[in-house]
Amino acid sequence: MIKVENITKSFGNVKVLKGINIEIKEKEIVSIVGASGAGKTTLLQILGTLSKADTGNIFINNIEVSKLSNNKLSEFRNKNIGFIFQFHHLLPEFTALENVCMPAFIAKMNKKDALKKGEDLLNFLNLSHRLNHKPAELSGGEQQRVAIARALINNPAVILADEPTGNLDSKNSEELFQLFTSLKEKYNTTFIIVTHDNNLAERTDRKLTIVDGMISA
């Protein structure tokens, strides 16, 4: 479903990625691990089309996203890629349901349909009692689930997660992994997770390690 060919990326004189080649299948949960500064988040941003590689090609569902114009890329990203961050980036002035629906509104989904789908997702994530609560009224685990619902609202082919358990205790981390597994089965979603959490990484379908800008065998 995802094919990455010879991706390189430098910042000034520092070469961070030195020729990354990856293939990821549909419904696979893949973790990316490595030392701080190894290039994990840089790779995730390139996979998510938030950053451009210096060289190389990226195919998602047979579309060469590295060749899309900026407008087409924004549209593709909105409809095909969901993001989950360590810091949830929820908008404080909006309710949980409104936060979840933002990507759907951007995609011009009918408002009634978007709200219904957002409510269904929050119900699935056991947040039916929190629909109208603002982020400051939610626990860290609840905010994380709102962010997951937001990532799922447009039925993305892939969800990219950057340190999703970074602010969670071991119990909530375990619940999050179980949630990813159930989401994979329910929505056929592919997950790529950058993490320092070895317990999480070892439980994914496949673990990729970045060493010195390359994928280590």
GURO-680204 format. One record per residue (C-alpha): residue number from 1; chain; x, y, z. Coordinates in pm, 1 decimal. Example, Ala and Ser with C-alpha at 12.3 -4.5 7.8 and 13.67 -1.06 7.14 Angstrom:
// GURO-680204
+-----+---+----------+----------+----------+
|   k | c |     east |    north |       up |
+-----+---+----------+----------+----------+
|   1 | A |   1230.0 |   -450.0 |    780.0 |
|   2 | A |   1367.0 |   -106.0 |    714.0 |
+-----+---+----------+----------+----------+
// end
This chain:
// GURO-680204
+-----+---+----------+----------+----------+
|   k | c |     east |    north |       up |
+-----+---+----------+----------+----------+
|   1 | A |      0.0 |      0.0 |      0.0 |
|   2 | A |    293.8 |    230.2 |     71.4 |
|   3 | A |    620.4 |    215.5 |   -118.5 |
|   4 | A |    916.6 |    437.4 |    -36.3 |
|   5 | A |   1213.0 |    442.9 |   -275.6 |
|   6 | A |   1553.3 |    586.5 |   -188.0 |
|   7 | A |   1432.6 |    879.1 |     25.3 |
|   8 | A |   1705.4 |   1121.2 |    130.5 |
|   9 | A |   1678.2 |   1439.9 |    338.3 |
|  10 | A |   1935.9 |   1689.4 |    458.4 |
|  11 | A |   1916.8 |   1995.4 |    679.9 |
|  12 | A |   2207.2 |   2219.0 |    586.3 |
|  13 | A |   2518.2 |   2002.7 |    590.1 |
|  14 | A |   2355.0 |   1735.0 |    806.0 |
|  15 | A |   2228.1 |   1437.4 |    607.2 |
|  16 | A |   1945.0 |   1293.9 |    817.7 |
|  17 | A |   1800.1 |   1029.7 |    582.7 |
|  18 | A |   2046.8 |    853.0 |    353.2 |
|  19 | A |   1837.4 |    633.7 |    127.3 |
|  20 | A |   1525.8 |    490.2 |    291.8 |
|  21 | A |   1344.6 |    203.5 |    119.1 |
|  22 | A |   1023.5 |     65.3 |    274.6 |
|  23 | A |    717.6 |   -128.4 |    163.6 |
|  24 | A |    412.6 |   -139.8 |    393.7 |
|  25 | A |    102.9 |   -351.7 |    336.0 |
|  26 | A |   -260.4 |   -259.5 |    392.1 |
|  27 | A |   -378.3 |   -312.8 |    753.8 |
|  28 | A |    -21.4 |   -348.1 |    878.2 |
|  29 | A |     80.8 |   -183.4 |   1206.4 |
|  30 | A |    445.0 |    -82.8 |   1165.9 |
|  31 | A |    660.0 |     83.6 |   1429.4 |
|  32 | A |    968.2 |    295.0 |   1356.3 |
|  33 | A |   1229.0 |    309.2 |   1630.5 |
|  34 | A |   1579.4 |    449.5 |   1669.3 |
|  35 | A |   1789.3 |    682.4 |   1879.2 |
|  36 | A |   1692.8 |   1047.0 |   1923.5 |
|  37 | A |   1800.7 |   1238.1 |   1614.2 |
|  38 | A |   1802.7 |    926.7 |   1395.6 |
|  39 | A |   1543.3 |   1076.0 |   1159.9 |
|  40 | A |   1224.9 |    897.6 |   1270.6 |
|  41 | A |   1002.7 |   1205.6 |   1285.2 |
|  42 | A |   1159.6 |   1345.3 |    966.9 |
|  43 | A |   1066.9 |   1023.5 |    786.6 |
|  44 | A |    715.0 |   1031.9 |    929.2 |
|  45 | A |    667.3 |   1391.8 |    810.1 |
|  46 | A |    784.1 |   1295.8 |    461.9 |
|  47 | A |    552.2 |    992.8 |    456.6 |
|  48 | A |    269.8 |   1223.5 |    562.2 |
|  49 | A |    356.1 |   1468.4 |    281.6 |
|  50 | A |    413.0 |   1744.4 |    539.7 |
|  51 | A |    776.4 |   1769.4 |    432.1 |
|  52 | A |    944.8 |   1704.0 |     97.7 |
|  53 | A |   1234.3 |   1464.8 |     53.4 |
|  54 | A |   1544.1 |   1584.6 |   -128.8 |
|  55 | A |   1539.7 |   1277.2 |   -353.1 |
|  56 | A |   1333.2 |    962.2 |   -390.9 |
|  57 | A |    973.9 |    861.1 |   -454.5 |
|  58 | A |    672.2 |    784.1 |   -236.7 |
|  59 | A |    371.1 |    585.2 |   -358.5 |
|  60 | A |     51.4 |    555.7 |   -152.1 |
|  61 | A |   -219.0 |    334.1 |   -302.3 |
|  62 | A |    -28.8 |    346.6 |   -632.6 |
|  63 | A |    -32.8 |    727.9 |   -642.9 |
|  64 | A |    310.7 |    888.4 |   -666.3 |
|  65 | A |    248.3 |   1158.3 |   -406.5 |
|  66 | A |    595.9 |   1305.9 |   -448.4 |
|  67 | A |    486.5 |   1429.4 |   -793.3 |
|  68 | A |    158.9 |   1598.3 |   -689.4 |
|  69 | A |    116.7 |   1976.8 |   -698.9 |
|  70 | A |     75.8 |   2156.3 |   -365.4 |
|  71 | A |   -301.8 |   2185.5 |   -405.9 |
|  72 | A |   -344.6 |   1822.0 |   -509.2 |
|  73 | A |   -112.8 |   1717.1 |   -226.6 |
|  74 | A |   -320.0 |   1903.8 |     33.6 |
|  75 | A |   -636.8 |   1740.2 |    -97.4 |
|  76 | A |   -474.8 |   1396.0 |   -101.5 |
|  77 | A |   -340.8 |   1438.9 |    253.0 |
|  78 | A |   -676.8 |   1549.5 |    389.8 |
|  79 | A |   -859.5 |   1249.4 |    242.9 |
|  80 | A |   -600.8 |    972.7 |    275.5 |
|  81 | A |   -374.4 |   1039.4 |    574.3 |
|  82 | A |   -463.1 |   1078.2 |    940.0 |
|  83 | A |   -222.4 |   1214.2 |   1201.9 |
|  84 | A |   -190.6 |   1142.3 |   1573.6 |
|  85 | A |     65.1 |   1342.3 |   1769.5 |
|  86 | A |    210.4 |   1314.1 |   2119.6 |
|  87 | A |     65.5 |   1658.8 |   2191.3 |
|  88 | A |   -285.7 |   1627.7 |   2064.4 |
|  89 | A |   -318.6 |   1973.2 |   1901.7 |
|  90 | A |   -687.4 |   1994.2 |   1984.8 |
|  91 | A |   -839.7 |   2340.0 |   1940.1 |
|  92 | A |   -924.1 |   2461.2 |   2292.6 |
|  93 | A |  -1225.5 |   2670.8 |   2198.5 |
|  94 | A |  -1409.8 |   2382.9 |   2030.2 |
|  95 | A |  -1584.2 |   2077.2 |   2176.4 |
|  96 | A |  -1457.6 |   1722.2 |   2133.0 |
|  97 | A |  -1711.1 |   1661.5 |   1856.5 |
|  98 | A |  -1621.0 |   1983.3 |   1673.9 |
|  99 | A |  -1249.4 |   1899.6 |   1694.7 |
| 100 | A |  -1314.1 |   1555.5 |   1548.2 |
| 101 | A |  -1515.9 |   1699.8 |   1259.6 |
| 102 | A |  -1261.7 |   1965.1 |   1152.1 |
| 103 | A |  -1091.8 |   1753.1 |    879.5 |
| 104 | A |  -1435.3 |   1655.1 |    744.8 |
| 105 | A |  -1542.2 |   2019.0 |    728.0 |
| 106 | A |  -1218.2 |   2101.3 |    542.5 |
| 107 | A |  -1297.9 |   1817.5 |    300.4 |
| 108 | A |  -1639.7 |   1980.2 |    246.6 |
| 109 | A |  -1836.2 |   1687.5 |    385.5 |
| 110 | A |  -2198.8 |   1771.8 |    452.0 |
| 111 | A |  -2214.0 |   1918.7 |    804.8 |
| 112 | A |  -2491.3 |   1688.1 |    923.2 |
| 113 | A |  -2307.9 |   1381.8 |    788.5 |
| 114 | A |  -1980.2 |   1496.3 |    945.2 |
| 115 | A |  -2138.0 |   1546.7 |   1286.4 |
| 116 | A |  -2309.4 |   1206.6 |   1267.8 |
| 117 | A |  -1985.3 |   1034.2 |   1172.8 |
| 118 | A |  -1789.7 |   1221.6 |   1440.1 |
| 119 | A |  -2045.2 |   1117.8 |   1700.3 |
| 120 | A |  -2028.2 |    754.7 |   1583.9 |
| 121 | A |  -1648.5 |    756.2 |   1615.4 |
| 122 | A |  -1655.4 |    908.1 |   1963.0 |
| 123 | A |  -1917.7 |    651.8 |   2064.7 |
| 124 | A |  -1692.8 |    373.7 |   1932.5 |
| 125 | A |  -1407.2 |    518.0 |   2140.6 |
| 126 | A |  -1626.2 |    523.3 |   2453.2 |
| 127 | A |  -1655.3 |    901.8 |   2461.1 |
| 128 | A |  -2028.5 |    937.9 |   2405.9 |
| 129 | A |  -2050.2 |   1123.9 |   2740.5 |
| 130 | A |  -1782.2 |   1375.6 |   2631.4 |
| 131 | A |  -1915.8 |   1500.0 |   2296.2 |
| 132 | A |  -1970.1 |   1857.1 |   2412.5 |
| 133 | A |  -1674.0 |   1887.6 |   2647.9 |
| 134 | A |  -1381.8 |   2109.7 |   2553.8 |
| 135 | A |  -1023.2 |   1975.4 |   2565.4 |
| 136 | A |   -945.5 |   2136.1 |   2903.0 |
| 137 | A |  -1230.6 |   1930.4 |   3053.0 |
| 138 | A |  -1087.6 |   1599.5 |   2926.9 |
| 139 | A |   -819.5 |   1373.4 |   3071.8 |
| 140 | A |   -500.5 |   1304.5 |   2874.8 |
| 141 | A |   -629.9 |    964.7 |   2764.8 |
| 142 | A |   -961.9 |   1116.1 |   2656.6 |
| 143 | A |   -784.1 |   1389.2 |   2458.5 |
| 144 | A |   -579.5 |   1118.7 |   2285.8 |
| 145 | A |   -896.2 |    932.6 |   2184.1 |
| 146 | A |  -1049.1 |   1254.6 |   2050.2 |
| 147 | A |   -733.2 |   1301.4 |   1842.1 |
| 148 | A |   -766.8 |    943.4 |   1713.5 |
| 149 | A |  -1130.6 |   1002.6 |   1616.3 |
| 150 | A |  -1022.5 |   1320.4 |   1434.9 |
| 151 | A |   -757.7 |   1120.4 |   1247.5 |
| 152 | A |  -1022.0 |    865.8 |   1138.6 |
| 153 | A |  -1301.6 |   1101.1 |   1031.6 |
| 154 | A |  -1214.6 |   1101.2 |    658.1 |
| 155 | A |  -1153.7 |    723.2 |    637.8 |
| 156 | A |   -780.4 |    761.8 |    573.3 |
| 157 | A |   -585.7 |    477.7 |    416.0 |
| 158 | A |   -305.8 |    529.9 |    666.4 |
| 159 | A |   -264.8 |    683.5 |   1009.6 |
| 160 | A |     73.3 |    822.5 |   1111.1 |
| 161 | A |    134.9 |    842.3 |   1484.2 |
| 162 | A |    428.3 |   1032.8 |   1637.1 |
| 163 | A |    503.7 |    915.0 |   1994.0 |
| 164 | A |    133.8 |    842.0 |   2064.0 |
| 165 | A |    209.9 |    690.6 |   2405.9 |
| 166 | A |    458.9 |    960.0 |   2506.7 |
| 167 | A |    223.6 |   1120.9 |   2757.6 |
| 168 | A |     38.8 |    806.0 |   2864.8 |
| 169 | A |     94.5 |    570.2 |   3157.3 |
| 170 | A |    139.8 |    196.4 |   3098.2 |
| 171 | A |   -232.4 |    120.2 |   3138.1 |
| 172 | A |   -338.3 |    383.8 |   2885.7 |
| 173 | A |    -54.6 |    279.5 |   2652.5 |
| 174 | A |   -184.6 |    -76.9 |   2654.6 |
| 175 | A |   -539.4 |     43.6 |   2589.7 |
| 176 | A |   -411.8 |    256.1 |   2299.4 |
| 177 | A |   -244.5 |    -41.1 |   2132.6 |
| 178 | A |   -558.1 |   -250.4 |   2173.7 |
| 179 | A |   -751.2 |     36.0 |   2019.8 |
| 180 | A |   -517.0 |     51.9 |   1718.4 |
| 181 | A |   -565.3 |   -321.5 |   1668.6 |
| 182 | A |   -945.0 |   -294.6 |   1677.3 |
| 183 | A |   -938.8 |      7.3 |   1444.0 |
| 184 | A |   -721.6 |   -185.6 |   1199.5 |
| 185 | A |   -984.2 |   -459.6 |   1185.0 |
| 186 | A |  -1290.1 |   -231.9 |   1179.2 |
| 187 | A |  -1167.3 |     30.5 |    929.0 |
| 188 | A |   -887.8 |   -158.6 |    740.3 |
| 189 | A |   -650.2 |    113.8 |    852.6 |
| 190 | A |   -272.1 |     96.5 |    817.9 |
| 191 | A |    -71.1 |    242.8 |   1107.1 |
| 192 | A |    285.7 |    373.8 |   1104.6 |
| 193 | A |    402.3 |    459.2 |   1455.4 |
| 194 | A |    718.8 |    643.0 |   1556.5 |
| 195 | A |    791.6 |    550.5 |   1916.3 |
| 196 | A |   1049.2 |    523.9 |   2194.0 |
| 197 | A |    815.0 |    279.2 |   2369.7 |
| 198 | A |    980.5 |    -59.9 |   2322.8 |
| 199 | A |    680.0 |   -244.3 |   2465.8 |
| 200 | A |    460.5 |    -88.0 |   2199.3 |
| 201 | A |    714.4 |   -142.8 |   1919.3 |
| 202 | A |    758.9 |   -510.9 |   1999.7 |
| 203 | A |    385.6 |   -572.5 |   1971.8 |
| 204 | A |    339.2 |   -417.1 |   1628.3 |
| 205 | A |    326.4 |   -633.9 |   1315.6 |
| 206 | A |    672.6 |   -515.1 |   1215.3 |
| 207 | A |    943.4 |   -300.0 |   1372.3 |
| 208 | A |   1174.4 |    -86.4 |   1157.1 |
| 209 | A |   1488.8 |     58.5 |   1311.5 |
| 210 | A |   1661.4 |    368.5 |   1176.4 |
| 211 | A |   2037.0 |    372.9 |   1232.1 |
| 212 | A |   2254.5 |    649.0 |   1087.4 |
| 213 | A |   1986.8 |    757.3 |    839.1 |
| 214 | A |   1920.0 |    408.6 |    704.1 |
| 215 | A |   1676.7 |    127.8 |    782.6 |
| 216 | A |   1874.4 |   -133.7 |    973.5 |
| 217 | A |   1818.9 |   -496.4 |    875.9 |
+-----+---+----------+----------+----------+
// end
